[in-house]
Amino acid sequence: MRWLLGVLLLGQVHRGNAQQPVARRSNASAQQGMTSVRRATVTISVTRPDGDAFGSGFVVTSDGVIATAAHVVRGATAASVHLPSGETFDVQGIIALDEARDYALLRIAGFGLSTVVLGNSDSIPVGTHLFAIGAPLGFEATMSDGLLSASRLRAGTRMFQISIPVSPGSSGGPVATDDGRVVGIVVATWKEEGAQNLNFALPINYLRGQIPLASSKNPVPLPQMSYQPGSPAAAGPLPGTPTRVNDSLGIDWKSLDGLQIRVETKGDHGARWTSLAEYALSQTPKGDSTLERVTTERVWQTGDIFSGRKSGTLYEDKTRAVLELNTGRLEFYWRRSPAVGEVPPGSLTFTVAGGVVVVDSGTVHRTAYIPRGALPAAALAAVVASLPDSLPGSVYIWFFDPSSTAMRAEPVRIDFAHPTQVSVPLARSGTPCSMNELDETTDEVTVDALQMTATVGPDRLTWPVLARRPHVRLDVRCLRVPTLERRQEQAKPRH
């Protein structure tokens, strides 16, 4: 909280005679506004490795989205929300988190809940009378009031300095005007000898844009959340807080060694897409273990005598990805070679190391920062294949899109269900899969499978995967899995 000292030295602290408060609402109107906010204010009980704690929050959508301060749930392994009605709901997870500005959106399985009315925090003048509701020291539905003392900037973020008393447990509670419109979230207090009522709230407009997107996002369970070390929301990572995302998944990249997958997809108007991916373990000149994936993707067109459509290849993409298994450093190279004039050539390279992504496409060069351990979206199938045999019903994996301008990492929900058996074209032992199917020799083999569904924003990707690691995609034209070949050899009767 030392940053507040500089703020106070740069700006003049509000005094009662510096600016007159705006006119107070009538008693009846104020009482109605306070009642509406109280009905939507909740108490959040948090379980952490270092002990339990309380915080406050408020309902922003009737189907169970709760706004609170990010530091209230930082490092939590579990949490529950206690409503004014007496009902208690477990927190399903976090759907939005901004530690720099100290806010979070939580999800509970609610329905028809009372919600607050959001105001416009940009239109609140200094001197406005405000009130807050929270659970200081665990005392639920405690109301206190004061003035908007000042509006200050901290690292490019506006903060409301308020004279409302704040105690531990008040964090995350709503700050509202007399007519019941919430204009801020309690986030911080300044504790210094001789200082009184120097408390701060985040203007609600920083959060408003996230709320309409909440219904389309899946909550990330609290134990799977990753937090940025040294963020203003807390003094540092708590014991047990993960410093890298995806580390708890139990990924074994070595299980992909020797894997070959050829997939063919039909498009509109006779277009076809064929992809061959090959994985191999190798070593760097320094002796570090690496996993290399080489992929060839070809888009070609079938002919049609009735429409006059000619057959031929439209373009071919080559990609090479090299992952250093000890450090997690990833290098990715992509190049497009068009066969027709209508398709432009292209190239892209990027590296990921220590949470820093550097992208270079020839015309665009940019650097972005992501949580350590996040992986490019193109690696989704490879990550799923590398998960342990004991697949859960669902798991969250952090991915980022290197082609996106924002390049933010977000968790993707992966579900596994419907055990079944499917028949797959397995390459005969000692023979490879090939871009030319005439060079392939496959046998139809029945294997145990699960249906995988990945929810990526508004899109749902689904295909069957091998029930045992590697959980490779099975709706393919050719598959080579050395570990499956070995299991089949061991299962053969011996004479």
N, C-alpha and C positions, 0 to 999 in steps of 0.2 A: 504493500500500500504506500510505499515511499513516493510513488509517482504523484500522489495527491499533494505532497508538500510543495512540489514545484508549481502545480496548478494554483494552489492558494497564494503563492508568492507572486505569480504573474497576474492574477485577477483579484479584484477587490471583493472581499467577502461582503455579501448582502447584509445591510442593516435595515432595521424596520422602517427608518425614516428616509431611506434612499428612494424607495418607490412604493406608492400606495397599492395595497392589494386590490384586486378587482372586486366588484360587488359580489356579496354572498348570495346564493340562491335562497329562496324561501325555505322555511323549516320543513314544510311538507315535501317539497321537491327534493331537498337534500336527503331526507329520511328515506324516500323512495329509491334514490340513487344508491345510497349506502346498502339498503336491503338487497338490491339486485346484485351488487358486487359480492356481498357476503354469501349469498346463495351459491355463487360459482367459485368461491375461494376454497382451496383444499389444503390439507396438511400431508406432507410427504415424509414417510418413514423410510430411512435409508440404512441398508446393511453394508458395512465395509469391513475389510480384513482387520482394520485397527479399531473397530467398534461401530456402534449404531449412532444415528444422528437424525435430527428433524430439519425440515425445510418447509417452505410454502410454495404454492402455485395457484393457478386459476384455469378454469375450463374455457377453451376458446372455440371448440366445436362440440355439438351435441352428441357426436359419436365417440367422444373420448380422447380428444387431443388436449394435453395439459401443457401450459407454458410455465416455465420456472427458470431459475438461474442455473447456468451450466455447472457451477461449483457445488451446487446442492447434490448432484448425482455423480460427480467426478469420482471414479474409482469404485463405484458401487457394484456389488455382486448381486444385489436384489433390492427392490423397493416396492412400497405399496402406497396407494393414495386413499386418504380418508376424506369422504365427502361430508358436507354439512348435514346430509340426511341420515348419517350414521353408517352408510355403506362403505365397505373397503374393497378396493380393487388392486390386484397385483399389476405392477408396471410391466407391460409386454416388451418394451424396449424404447430406444431413442430413435426418432425419425428426423430430427434436425439438431445440429449442435454447432455453436460458434463460441469457442472458448475465449477468443480475443475480445468479443463484446459481452461474453458471459450470459448467454441465453441457451435454452434447450427446449425442444418440444418432445413430450413423452406421449406414449399411446397406452390407453387402458381399454378394456372391452366394455365400454359404456354405450348407453343408448338413451336418447331423449333427455340428456343432461342439461341443467341450467347453465347458460353461458354468460360471459361478460359482454358488454358493448364496448368496442374499441373506439377511442377518440383519435384525434389528429394531434400528435405530439409536437408538430411543427408550428401549431397555432397557439400554444400555451405561453402567455407572457410571464415574465418574472413577477413575483408577488401574488400569483394565483393560489388560492387556498386549495389544498389537496388532502386526501386521507389515504391511509394504507391499512390493509387487513392481512394478518399473518398469524404465525404460531411462535412468537418469541418464547424461547426456553420450553417449547412444547405446549404452551397455553394457546389452544386453538381459538380461532375467530376473534383474535384481539384486534381492536381498532385503535388507531392513533392518527393524529392530524398535524398539519403544519403548513408551511409555505414553500413554493418553488423559490429557493433562495438565489439561485444563479443557474445559468446554462454555460457549461464549460466544454472545452475540447481536450481530449486525451488521445494522442496518437491518431488523430484524424477521426475520432468517434466522439459525437456529442454526448455529454452526460448531464443529467439533472442533479444539481445539488439541492437537497431538500432538508427542511428543518424538522421532519417527522422522526420521532424516536425509533431507532432500529436496534434489535438485539439478536443474538444467535437464534436461528429458527425463523426469522422474518424474511431471510433471503428468498427470492423467487416470488414473493407476494405481489399483488397488484397495487399500483399507485393510481388513484382516480380523482377526477374533478367532482365537485359537489353533485352534479347531475348523473353521476354513476358511470362516466365514460373513462375507461382505463387508458392512461397515457404513459405509463411506465412500469418497469419491473424493478423491485428492490434488489440491488446487486452488491453494494459495498458500504462500509462504514469506516470512518477515519478515527483511529484510536491513538491519541497522543495526550500527554499530560496537559490538562487545562482545556482540552477541546471537548465541546459538547454539541450534540445534534448535527455533526458534520457527516451526513449520510448521502448516498448517491443512488440514483435510479437510471436505468437504461431507457431512453425514449422508445415507446412501443412501435414507432414507425419502422425501426430496424427489423422488427420481427414480422410485421404484417405481410410482407411479400412471401414468407415461408408458409403461412397458414393455408392458402388455397392449394398448395402443392402437397399438403400433408396426407390427404386421402389416397394419393397415388404412390406413396412410399411405404415400404415394408419396415417395421421397426427392427432395429438391431438390438439383440438381447444385451443387457447391461454387462455381463461378463466378457462379451466379445468386443466391447468398445475399446478404441485406442484414443489416447489423449496426448496432446502436444506438451512435451516437457517445458517447464518454465512459463506456462501461459499465465496471463494476468488473473485467471479465474482461481488459481490456487498457487501455493508456495512451491509445489513440486509434486512429482508423481508419488502416490501413496504406495505402501507395501502391497505387492500383488498386482499393481497396475501394469498392463502390458506396454512395452515400449515399441513393439512392432506389431503390425496387423498380420494376420494369416499364420502366425507362428504356432498357434494352438491346433492347427488343422491336422498335424501328423503327416504332412506331405512327404512322399518318398520319390524323388525325381528319378532315382536309379531304376525304378521299376519300369521306366519307359524305354530302357536300352534295347535297341533292335526292333522297336515297334514300327510297323508300316501300315498306313491306312489310306485307301483310295476311296473317295466319295464322288458320286456323280449325281448332279441335280438337273432336272429339266426346267427350263424357263418358258416364257411366252414366245410364240412365233418361231419355234424350232431352235431356240437358243439352248445350249447345254454348257454346264460348268463342271469341270473335272478337277479334282484336287488330290495330290499325292503328298502325304507328310511322312517323313522318315526321321526317327530319333536315334541318336548314338551317343554313348559316353566317350569322352576323350579327356585329354589333359592339355593345359597351357604349357608353354615353354618352361615355366617355373615349377611345373609339376602339380598344379592345382587341378582338381577334378572339375569337369564341365559337362553339361548336357547340351548337345547341339541338335537343333531341329531345322531341317531343310524342307521347304515346301514348294511344290510347283503347282500353279493354278492356271488352267487353260480354259478360255471361253471360246466356243466354236459354234458355228451355225450349220444346221442341216439344210439340204436343198429341197426345193419344191417346184415341180414343173408347172403346176397350175398358177402359182403366183409369180413365177420367174425368179424366186429366191435362190441365190447361189450358195453352195456349201463352202466351208473353209474356216480357218482359225481367225478370230477377231483380235485377240491379244493373249499374251502369256505373262504371268507374274511369277517372279522368283523371290523367295524370302529366305533369310537365314537368321536364326536366333541362337545366341550362345549365352548360356546361364552358368556363371561360376557358382558351384554348389556351396563353397565355404563362405564366400562373401556376399552372395546374392546379387552381384553385379550382373546386369543384363545388357547385351548389345543386340540390336535388331537392324537388319538391312532389308530393304524392299526395292525392287526395280520392275517396271512394266515395259514390255517390248510389244508394241502394237504391230499387227500384220496388215492393217488397213488404215487409210488416211483419216477415217472418222474418229479413231481412238488416239488421243494424245499420249505420248510417253510420260513416264513419271518415275520418281525415286524418293525414298524417304529413309533416313537413318535416325535412330535415337538410342540413347544409353540411359540406364537407370542405375544409380548408385547412391546409397545413403539417403534416400528420399528426394534426390534431385534428378529431374528428367531434363535432358537436353535433346531437342528435336531439330533436325536440319533437313529441309526438303529441297535445298538448292535456292529457292526464292524466299523461304521463311526459316528464320533461326530464332528459337525461343527457349527459355528455361522456365521450368515450373517446379513447385515443391509439393510433394505428396507424402502421406504417411509411409514410414519405412515398412517395407514388406509388401506394399501394394503391387499388383501385377497388371500388365496390359490386358485389355479385354480379349485380344486374340488368343490368349493363353487359357481361356475358360475350359475348353475340352481337355487340355493337358493337365490342368490343376485337378479337375474332377477325376481323371484317370489315376492320379497319383495319391488320392485319398486312401485311408486305411480300409481294410475289409469291413470293419464294423461301422458301416455307414449309418449316420443318424437319419431321422425322418426329414430333417432340414438342417441346413448349415448356411452361414453367411460368409462370403468370400469378397475381399476388397479388390476392386479393379479400377483402372482408369483408361480413358480413351486418348491416346497420344495425338490423334488427329483433331481433337476438340480444342478450341481456343481456350476455354476455361481450364481444361485438363484437371478436373477435380476427381479424386478417388472417392468412390461410393461403394457401399456393400451391396452385393448381389445375392439374392436368396436362391438357394439351390434345394429342391425337394427331391426325395427318392421314395418311390412307392410302387405298388403293383408287381410283386415278384412273379416272374413268368419264365418261360423257356422260349428261345427264339433260335431260328436256323440262320447261320452266318456263313459266307463264303471264306473259308480259312485257307490261306496259301499252304500248299504242301511243304512239308519240312525240307529246308534247304533251298526253296524257291522263293523269289521275291514278288511283291506287288509291283506293277508297272503302269506307267501312263498309257501304254499300249496293251489293251486287255488280251491281245493275241499272244503276248509273251507271258501271260499268267497261267498258272495251273492251280486251281482251287478245288476244295471239297466242301460240301455242305455239312456243317457240324452243328449239333444242337447244344446250346449252352444255357446256363442259368443267367437271368437278366433282371434288371430293375428299370423302371421308367424314370428318367431324369427330366426335371422341369426347372428351367432357369428363368427368373423374373428379372428382366433388364429394362427398367423404366416401364413404358407401356407395352413392351414386347414380351412374349413368352416363347422360349425355345424349348423344345421337347424332343427327346429321342431315347431309345433303349441303350443301356450300358451294361457291360459285363459285371455280374454281381460281385466277383472277386477282383482284387487289384491285379493288374491295372484295369480300371473301370472305363474301358475304351468304348467309343461309340460303335453300335452294332448295325445300324441301317446303312451299310457300306457295300461297295462292289468287290472289295478285296481287303483282307485283314491278315496281318502277320503279327502274332503275339508269341514271342519265344517262351515266356513263362507258361502260357496255355499249352504250347506244344510239349513242354516238359511234363506238365500234369497229365496230358493224354498218353504220353509214352509210359509214364509210371502206372497208369490205370489199366494198360493192356495186360491181358492174362499171359503169364509166362509158362512155357511148357518145359 
